[in-house]
Amino acid sequence: MQADPSIYHLDDFEFPAEIGNLKKLKKVWFLNFPLKTFPEWISKLKSLQYLMVRGNDIEIIPDSISQLEKLKTLRIENCPLSKIPKTLHQMQNLQVLGLSDTKLTDLNPNLFPKHLKEINFSGTGIYNKEDLEYLKTKMAKTKIYP
C-alpha cells in the first residue's frame, strides 16, 4: 500500500487509533510517514513482536513502549530521536534494537535491556565514541554496531 503524497504536507498526520484494537497484530512498519508523535495506541498491541519506525519526525518514544511485553525487535531509525524511553531496560523479550541515524547521545548501559543480542547505532554517530566503548564493555554479550 502506498500513501497519497499529499499527506507529507500535513502537520497533523495520524494513523487511526482503531489499529490499536488489532489484538493479533505481530508486525508494524511506519516507513517515511510524516509522524511527529509516537502513536499511543501502539502500547495496546499486546501481540506485537516487531516494530519499525523509520524516516519519521518522531523525537520521543513514550515510556508506555515497555507494555509491549512480546516485542523482540524495535527499530527506530532515520528519526530525530534524542533519547530512549526510561522504561526500555524493562523489556525482557527485546533482542534487537536498531537506533541508526538518530540523534541519540546518551549511551548509559543502564538504559538498555541486559539481554539484548544486538544494538545498531550505525549512521550519523553523534554519540561520544568513549561512551560507545564503555557500553561495549558493560554489555559484552551484545553485538553493538557503531
QUINORPE-V996929 format. One record per residue. N is the residue number from 1. RES is the residue in three letters. SS is DSSP state (A for helix, B for strand, O for the rest). PSI is psi in whole degrees, 0 to 359 (NA if undefined). OMEGA is omega in radians with two decimals (NA if undefined). Layout:
# QUINORPE-V996929
n:N res:RES ss:SS psi:PSI omega:OMEGA
n:N res:RES ss:SS psi:PSI omega:OMEGA
This chain:
# QUINORPE-V996929
n:1 res:MET ss:O psi:134 omega:-3.12
n:2 res:GLN ss:O psi:140 omega:-3.10
n:3 res:ALA ss:O psi:148 omega:3.03
n:4 res:ASP ss:O psi:126 omega:-3.08
n:5 res:PRO ss:A psi:338 omega:-3.12
n:6 res:SER ss:A psi:340 omega:-3.13
n:7 res:ILE ss:A psi:339 omega:-3.09
n:8 res:TYR ss:A psi:354 omega:3.10
n:9 res:HIS ss:A psi:6 omega:3.13
n:10 res:LEU ss:O psi:139 omega:3.09
n:11 res:ASP ss:O psi:349 omega:-3.05
n:12 res:ASP ss:O psi:36 omega:-3.13
n:13 res:PHE ss:O psi:134 omega:3.08
n:14 res:GLU ss:O psi:150 omega:2.98
n:15 res:PHE ss:O psi:154 omega:3.11
n:16 res:PRO ss:O psi:132 omega:-3.13
n:17 res:ALA ss:A psi:340 omega:-3.13
n:18 res:GLU ss:A psi:341 omega:3.08
n:19 res:ILE ss:A psi:330 omega:3.11
n:20 res:GLY ss:A psi:346 omega:3.12
n:21 res:ASN ss:A psi:356 omega:-3.13
n:22 res:LEU ss:O psi:88 omega:-2.97
n:23 res:LYS ss:O psi:338 omega:-3.09
n:24 res:LYS ss:O psi:5 omega:-3.12
n:25 res:LEU ss:O psi:126 omega:-3.07
n:26 res:LYS ss:O psi:336 omega:-3.11
n:27 res:LYS ss:B psi:137 omega:3.09
n:28 res:VAL ss:B psi:133 omega:3.05
n:29 res:TRP ss:B psi:129 omega:2.95
n:30 res:PHE ss:B psi:96 omega:-3.05
n:31 res:LEU ss:B psi:117 omega:3.03
n:32 res:ASN ss:O psi:43 omega:3.01
n:33 res:PHE ss:O psi:153 omega:-3.13
n:34 res:PRO ss:O psi:53 omega:3.12
n:35 res:LEU ss:O psi:131 omega:3.09
n:36 res:LYS ss:O psi:332 omega:3.12
n:37 res:THR ss:O psi:147 omega:-3.13
n:38 res:PHE ss:O psi:127 omega:-3.12
n:39 res:PRO ss:O psi:120 omega:-3.13
n:40 res:GLU ss:A psi:332 omega:-3.09
n:41 res:TRP ss:A psi:345 omega:3.13
n:42 res:ILE ss:A psi:325 omega:-3.12
n:43 res:SER ss:A psi:348 omega:3.09
n:44 res:LYS ss:A psi:350 omega:-3.09
n:45 res:LEU ss:O psi:77 omega:-3.00
n:46 res:LYS ss:O psi:341 omega:3.13
n:47 res:SER ss:O psi:358 omega:-3.05
n:48 res:LEU ss:O psi:129 omega:3.14
n:49 res:GLN ss:O psi:338 omega:-3.07
n:50 res:TYR ss:B psi:127 omega:3.11
n:51 res:LEU ss:B psi:123 omega:3.06
n:52 res:MET ss:B psi:127 omega:3.05
n:53 res:VAL ss:B psi:109 omega:-3.05
n:54 res:ARG ss:B psi:137 omega:3.05
n:55 res:GLY ss:O psi:33 omega:3.12
n:56 res:ASN ss:O psi:178 omega:-3.14
n:57 res:ASP ss:O psi:24 omega:-3.08
n:58 res:ILE ss:O psi:126 omega:3.14
n:59 res:GLU ss:O psi:335 omega:-3.04
n:60 res:ILE ss:B psi:134 omega:3.00
n:61 res:ILE ss:O psi:125 omega:-3.07
n:62 res:PRO ss:O psi:155 omega:3.10
n:63 res:ASP ss:A psi:339 omega:-3.14
n:64 res:SER ss:A psi:350 omega:3.10
n:65 res:ILE ss:A psi:332 omega:-3.12
n:66 res:SER ss:A psi:349 omega:3.07
n:67 res:GLN ss:A psi:348 omega:3.11
n:68 res:LEU ss:O psi:78 omega:-2.99
n:69 res:GLU ss:O psi:339 omega:-3.13
n:70 res:LYS ss:O psi:359 omega:-3.08
n:71 res:LEU ss:O psi:125 omega:3.14
n:72 res:LYS ss:O psi:327 omega:-3.11
n:73 res:THR ss:B psi:127 omega:3.06
n:74 res:LEU ss:B psi:118 omega:-3.14
n:75 res:ARG ss:B psi:111 omega:3.07
n:76 res:ILE ss:B psi:103 omega:-2.96
n:77 res:GLU ss:B psi:148 omega:3.11
n:78 res:ASN ss:O psi:46 omega:3.11
n:79 res:CYS ss:O psi:156 omega:3.11
n:80 res:PRO ss:O psi:33 omega:3.13
n:81 res:LEU ss:O psi:125 omega:-3.09
n:82 res:SER ss:O psi:342 omega:3.07
n:83 res:LYS ss:B psi:153 omega:3.12
n:84 res:ILE ss:O psi:158 omega:-3.11
n:85 res:PRO ss:O psi:143 omega:-3.12
n:86 res:LYS ss:O psi:348 omega:3.12
n:87 res:THR ss:O psi:359 omega:-3.07
n:88 res:LEU ss:A psi:322 omega:-3.11
n:89 res:HIS ss:A psi:345 omega:3.14
n:90 res:GLN ss:A psi:352 omega:-3.04
n:91 res:MET ss:O psi:95 omega:-2.99
n:92 res:GLN ss:O psi:332 omega:-3.10
n:93 res:ASN ss:O psi:355 omega:-3.11
n:94 res:LEU ss:O psi:126 omega:-3.11
n:95 res:GLN ss:O psi:325 omega:-3.08
n:96 res:VAL ss:B psi:128 omega:3.13
n:97 res:LEU ss:B psi:117 omega:3.11
n:98 res:GLY ss:B psi:121 omega:-3.13
n:99 res:LEU ss:O psi:34 omega:-3.10
n:100 res:SER ss:O psi:148 omega:3.13
n:101 res:ASP ss:O psi:47 omega:3.02
n:102 res:THR ss:O psi:180 omega:3.10
n:103 res:LYS ss:O psi:24 omega:-3.11
n:104 res:LEU ss:O psi:130 omega:3.10
n:105 res:THR ss:O psi:336 omega:-3.10
n:106 res:ASP ss:O psi:110 omega:-3.14
n:107 res:LEU ss:O psi:34 omega:3.11
n:108 res:ASN ss:O psi:124 omega:-3.10
n:109 res:PRO ss:A psi:334 omega:-3.13
n:110 res:ASN ss:A psi:347 omega:3.13
n:111 res:LEU ss:A psi:339 omega:-3.00
n:112 res:PHE ss:O psi:146 omega:3.03
n:113 res:PRO ss:O psi:138 omega:-3.05
n:114 res:LYS ss:O psi:336 omega:-3.02
n:115 res:HIS ss:O psi:11 omega:3.13
n:116 res:LEU ss:O psi:142 omega:3.07
n:117 res:LYS ss:O psi:332 omega:-3.04
n:118 res:GLU ss:B psi:139 omega:2.97
n:119 res:ILE ss:B psi:131 omega:-3.13
n:120 res:ASN ss:B psi:116 omega:3.11
n:121 res:PHE ss:O psi:16 omega:-3.02
n:122 res:SER ss:O psi:160 omega:3.11
n:123 res:GLY ss:O psi:234 omega:-2.98
n:124 res:THR ss:O psi:320 omega:3.08
n:125 res:GLY ss:O psi:49 omega:3.14
n:126 res:ILE ss:O psi:357 omega:3.10
n:127 res:TYR ss:O psi:163 omega:3.10
n:128 res:ASN ss:O psi:128 omega:-3.08
n:129 res:LYS ss:A psi:324 omega:3.12
n:130 res:GLU ss:A psi:323 omega:3.10
n:131 res:ASP ss:A psi:321 omega:3.11
n:132 res:LEU ss:A psi:316 omega:3.12
n:133 res:GLU ss:A psi:321 omega:3.10
n:134 res:TYR ss:A psi:317 omega:3.10
n:135 res:LEU ss:A psi:318 omega:3.13
n:136 res:LYS ss:A psi:322 omega:3.14
n:137 res:THR ss:A psi:324 omega:-3.12
n:138 res:LYS ss:A psi:337 omega:-3.13
n:139 res:MET ss:O psi:57 omega:-3.02
n:140 res:ALA ss:O psi:333 omega:-3.12
n:141 res:LYS ss:O psi:357 omega:-3.11
n:142 res:THR ss:O psi:132 omega:3.02
n:143 res:LYS ss:B psi:121 omega:-3.12
n:144 res:ILE ss:B psi:119 omega:-3.12
n:145 res:TYR ss:B psi:121 omega:3.14
n:146 res:PRO ss:O psi:NA omega:NA
